[in-house]
Amino acid sequence: MGKRNSQRKNAAMLDSDDDSSSVSSSSTSRTDHISVSGNEEVHFDQDGLLDQALDALDEKRGSTRERALSVIIGAFTSNMQHHFVDKKFATLLHQCLASIKKGSKKASAKEIALASHAIGLLTLTVGCSDNAREIFEESVRPLDEFLTSKSHLTKIPSLLECLAIITFVGGNGLEETERSMDILWRVIHPRLGSNVVAVKPSAPLITAVVSAWSFLLSTMRNLKLNSKNWQNSISYLSSLLDKEDRPVRIAAGEALAVIFEIGIIEKFSADSKGASDMSQEEINLQESYTHLQGLKGKVITQVKNLSVEAGGKGSAKKDLNNQRNLFRDIVEFFECGYSPEISMKIGGDSLQTSSWSQMIQLNFLKHFLGGGFIKHIQENEFLQDVFNFKPKRRYLNNNEHRMSSGEKRMFKSPNSVQNKARTQLLNKQRLLSEVGFLAI
């Protein structure tokens, strides 16, 4: 009876909230201190809210589970939830997997998307550890089964991102990374059988698959020399450069840049000793090298055309400029060997990348973490190792350091993420007080 009352309270708390997708604060302790109107402080027990959200994942009502997952995602995005993970890691993982596995209780597309995003955030939080390994081992099969099933649900980008993240953090070695890349590729290139009908993938799905595939490719150097597979991959990506959808072209261009940066074509080059001295294996490698060089020539022509493309009817100027800039960088890379360099100001520090692989990883993780990227890069040791970023510790918990104009817009304006999150936390606290969850 007590559990039923508790679940009713959880349902009341989660169902009454209009938007629980962003829970943010500036503290990583169990109790968050939020300054309001100068001197007034509100004490908010975030661990308590996370415990309630975790309990609510047992609710039968789908909307309640969705709101609970939104609360969890918001908390893990805005802060490093190490204390909660230490206590409830396994429970959270298996509750999220329950929403994804075949035969789960009529999980909606939204619930599956939220659950997969939560698993990705959990993986980034634990970093390279036995827990990350457990997440990978427990999650890769249900993700594979869902992505290759005949489900009527549209293939969900969050599932693709989740698979990429858990492999990036928890996968061991070349074989597991290639397995995940193969799973991703089969989403848009299914293995057709007698009872399988090919369905044309949508442009957003193609973009999501290629982006996740490129993200994993960016981590690899020792690749299997299967010339047929690489010829097919490059040919397919080349065909995407001719598509009307601009995000598809951009994703394909980035993927091709990574392929050529890690030297796929050069790996097939065999030293010419003269026809009579070359083994059959060397002859095959030379033929593959010649064919791939021809594909590269075609790609270079396409890239040059896209770098100067005129805007068509209804073409957004910003999107067009992004495309031109990207493909100009690719042209420069092909012609001069220069990779794009990015310098990103974070507090008093600078995060820098100098290769296509690093740029792909940075953009993918920024997209996945959204407004929580700055918080994570400042405090997440795993991400700091990925980008060789060592923040000056004096900036991390110092709210008095001088802010740039961009930071002021981000943190001080009425429409900033921080102020919106503060309002949501205050509303949530008043709601929980009304239903008797918190004693203030």
Solvent accessible surface area in square Angstrom, and as a share of the most:
residue,aa,sasa,rsa
1,M,167,0.74
2,G,54,0.52
3,K,137,0.58
4,R,154,0.56
5,N,53,0.27
6,S,46,0.30
7,Q,43,0.19
8,R,132,0.48
9,K,94,0.40
10,N,3,0.01
11,A,17,0.13
12,A,40,0.31
13,M,1,0.01
14,L,1,0.00
15,D,36,0.18
16,S,65,0.42
17,D,25,0.13
18,D,136,0.71
19,D,71,0.37
20,S,5,0.03
21,S,61,0.40
22,S,41,0.27
23,V,2,0.01
24,S,18,0.11
25,S,15,0.10
26,S,63,0.40
27,S,26,0.17
28,T,68,0.40
29,S,62,0.40
30,R,119,0.43
31,T,50,0.29
32,D,0,0.00
33,H,86,0.38
34,I,16,0.08
35,S,63,0.41
36,V,23,0.13
37,S,104,0.67
38,G,63,0.60
39,N,146,0.75
40,E,101,0.45
41,E,93,0.42
42,V,18,0.10
43,H,102,0.46
44,F,1,0.00
45,D,51,0.27
46,Q,5,0.02
47,D,4,0.02
48,G,17,0.16
49,L,3,0.01
50,L,0,0.00
51,D,39,0.20
52,Q,27,0.12
53,A,0,0.00
54,L,7,0.04
55,D,73,0.38
56,A,0,0.00
57,L,15,0.07
58,D,72,0.38
59,E,24,0.11
60,K,182,0.77
61,R,145,0.53
62,G,26,0.25
63,S,47,0.31
64,T,0,0.00
65,R,21,0.08
66,E,25,0.11
67,R,70,0.26
68,A,0,0.00
69,L,1,0.00
70,S,10,0.07
71,V,0,0.00
72,I,2,0.01
73,I,18,0.09
74,G,2,0.02
75,A,1,0.00
76,F,1,0.01
77,T,25,0.15
78,S,13,0.08
79,N,1,0.00
80,M,10,0.04
81,Q,12,0.05
82,H,91,0.40
83,H,80,0.36
84,F,1,0.00
85,V,9,0.05
86,D,121,0.63
87,K,92,0.39
88,K,59,0.25
89,F,18,0.07
90,A,49,0.38
91,T,66,0.38
92,L,1,0.01
93,L,0,0.00
94,H,77,0.35
95,Q,37,0.16
96,C,1,0.00
97,L,1,0.01
98,A,52,0.40
99,S,9,0.06
100,I,2,0.01
101,K,84,0.35
102,K,129,0.55
103,G,85,0.81
104,S,35,0.22
105,K,154,0.65
106,K,196,0.83
107,A,16,0.12
108,S,46,0.30
109,A,40,0.31
110,K,121,0.51
111,E,3,0.01
112,I,5,0.03
113,A,22,0.17
114,L,28,0.14
115,A,0,0.00
116,S,0,0.00
117,H,34,0.15
118,A,3,0.02
119,I,0,0.00
120,G,0,0.00
121,L,0,0.00
122,L,1,0.00
123,T,0,0.00
124,L,0,0.00
125,T,5,0.03
126,V,25,0.14
127,G,6,0.06
128,C,99,0.60
129,S,51,0.33
130,D,125,0.65
131,N,52,0.27
132,A,1,0.00
133,R,57,0.21
134,E,60,0.27
135,I,0,0.00
136,F,4,0.02
137,E,100,0.45
138,E,70,0.32
139,S,0,0.00
140,V,7,0.04
141,R,156,0.57
142,P,10,0.06
143,L,0,0.00
144,D,26,0.13
145,E,67,0.30
146,F,14,0.06
147,L,3,0.01
148,T,65,0.38
149,S,24,0.16
150,K,163,0.69
151,S,40,0.26
152,H,172,0.77
153,L,36,0.18
154,T,101,0.58
155,K,38,0.16
156,I,14,0.07
157,P,62,0.39
158,S,21,0.14
159,L,0,0.00
160,L,1,0.00
161,E,23,0.10
162,C,0,0.00
163,L,0,0.00
164,A,0,0.00
165,I,0,0.00
166,I,0,0.00
167,T,4,0.02
168,F,35,0.15
169,V,10,0.06
170,G,4,0.04
171,G,19,0.18
172,N,94,0.48
173,G,53,0.51
174,L,63,0.31
175,E,136,0.61
176,E,35,0.16
177,T,14,0.08
178,E,41,0.18
179,R,100,0.36
180,S,0,0.00
181,M,14,0.06
182,D,54,0.28
183,I,0,0.00
184,L,0,0.00
185,W,41,0.15
186,R,45,0.17
187,V,16,0.09
188,I,10,0.05
189,H,72,0.32
190,P,59,0.37
191,R,172,0.63
192,L,106,0.53
193,G,43,0.41
194,S,118,0.76
195,N,124,0.63
196,V,58,0.33
197,V,125,0.72
198,A,65,0.50
199,V,121,0.69
200,K,181,0.77
201,P,34,0.21
202,S,56,0.36
203,A,32,0.25
204,P,93,0.59
205,L,16,0.08
206,I,17,0.09
207,T,29,0.17
208,A,19,0.15
209,V,0,0.00
210,V,1,0.00
211,S,37,0.24
212,A,0,0.00
213,W,12,0.04
214,S,2,0.01
215,F,0,0.00
216,L,1,0.00
217,L,0,0.00
218,S,3,0.02
219,T,61,0.35
220,M,10,0.05
221,R,117,0.43
222,N,126,0.65
223,L,18,0.09
224,K,121,0.51
225,L,85,0.43
226,N,69,0.36
227,S,31,0.20
228,K,142,0.60
229,N,84,0.43
230,W,22,0.08
231,Q,38,0.17
232,N,82,0.42
233,S,12,0.08
234,I,0,0.00
235,S,46,0.30
236,Y,40,0.15
237,L,0,0.00
238,S,1,0.01
239,S,48,0.31
240,L,1,0.01
241,L,4,0.02
242,D,101,0.52
243,K,90,0.38
244,E,167,0.75
245,D,52,0.27
246,R,35,0.13
247,P,71,0.45
248,V,3,0.02
249,R,16,0.06
250,I,41,0.21
251,A,6,0.05
252,A,0,0.00
253,G,0,0.00
254,E,34,0.15
255,A,0,0.00
256,L,1,0.01
257,A,0,0.00
258,V,0,0.00
259,I,0,0.00
260,F,17,0.07
261,E,44,0.20
262,I,14,0.07
263,G,15,0.15
264,I,2,0.01
265,I,1,0.01
266,E,99,0.45
267,K,73,0.31
268,F,1,0.01
269,S,56,0.36
270,A,13,0.10
271,D,112,0.58
272,S,97,0.62
273,K,113,0.48
274,G,36,0.34
275,A,91,0.71
276,S,111,0.72
277,D,95,0.49
278,M,31,0.14
279,S,57,0.37
280,Q,119,0.53
281,E,123,0.55
282,E,41,0.18
283,I,58,0.29
284,N,71,0.37
285,L,43,0.21
286,Q,54,0.24
287,E,108,0.48
288,S,12,0.08
289,Y,49,0.19
290,T,84,0.49
291,H,98,0.44
292,L,0,0.00
293,Q,72,0.32
294,G,49,0.48
295,L,25,0.12
296,K,43,0.18
297,G,36,0.35
298,K,106,0.45
299,V,0,0.00
300,I,43,0.22
301,T,78,0.45
302,Q,18,0.08
303,V,1,0.00
304,K,87,0.37
305,N,91,0.47
306,L,17,0.08
307,S,8,0.05
308,V,110,0.63
309,E,50,0.23
310,A,78,0.61
311,G,42,0.40
312,G,51,0.49
313,K,214,0.91
314,G,83,0.80
315,S,37,0.24
316,A,52,0.40
317,K,157,0.66
318,K,151,0.64
319,D,67,0.35
320,L,13,0.07
321,N,52,0.27
322,N,71,0.37
323,Q,0,0.00
324,R,59,0.21
325,N,78,0.40
326,L,18,0.09
327,F,0,0.00
328,R,123,0.45
329,D,49,0.26
330,I,1,0.00
331,V,23,0.13
332,E,78,0.35
333,F,26,0.11
334,F,32,0.13
335,E,106,0.48
336,C,78,0.47
337,G,51,0.49
338,Y,138,0.53
339,S,30,0.19
340,P,21,0.13
341,E,142,0.64
342,I,51,0.26
343,S,77,0.50
344,M,38,0.17
345,K,149,0.63
346,I,3,0.01
347,G,21,0.20
348,G,24,0.23
349,D,11,0.06
350,S,49,0.32
351,L,1,0.01
352,Q,119,0.53
353,T,5,0.03
354,S,68,0.44
355,S,27,0.17
356,W,1,0.00
357,S,4,0.02
358,Q,63,0.28
359,M,16,0.07
360,I,10,0.05
361,Q,20,0.09
362,L,2,0.01
363,N,64,0.33
364,F,19,0.08
365,L,0,0.00
366,K,74,0.32
367,H,134,0.60
368,F,6,0.02
369,L,3,0.01
370,G,44,0.42
371,G,63,0.60
372,G,3,0.02
373,F,6,0.03
374,I,35,0.18
375,K,38,0.16
376,H,0,0.00
377,I,0,0.00
378,Q,31,0.14
379,E,40,0.18
380,N,4,0.02
381,E,123,0.55
382,F,25,0.11
383,L,0,0.00
384,Q,4,0.02
385,D,97,0.50
386,V,40,0.23
387,F,9,0.04
388,N,125,0.64
389,F,6,0.03
390,K,134,0.57
391,P,11,0.07
392,K,89,0.38
393,R,148,0.54
394,R,155,0.57
395,Y,44,0.17
396,L,33,0.16
397,N,137,0.70
398,N,59,0.30
399,N,119,0.61
400,E,154,0.69
401,H,43,0.19
402,R,222,0.81
403,M,43,0.19
404,S,62,0.40
405,S,75,0.49
406,G,29,0.28
407,E,32,0.14
408,K,106,0.45
409,R,163,0.60
410,M,88,0.39
411,F,61,0.25
412,K,134,0.57
413,S,36,0.23
414,P,118,0.74
415,N,116,0.60
416,S,5,0.03
417,V,80,0.46
418,Q,72,0.32
419,N,23,0.12
420,K,113,0.48
421,A,1,0.01
422,R,79,0.29
423,T,71,0.41
424,Q,45,0.20
425,L,1,0.01
426,L,32,0.16
427,N,73,0.37
428,K,8,0.03
429,Q,15,0.07
430,R,135,0.49
431,L,34,0.17
432,L,1,0.00
433,S,43,0.28
434,E,137,0.62
435,V,46,0.26
436,G,57,0.55
437,F,41,0.17
438,L,39,0.20
439,A,109,0.84
440,I,151,0.77
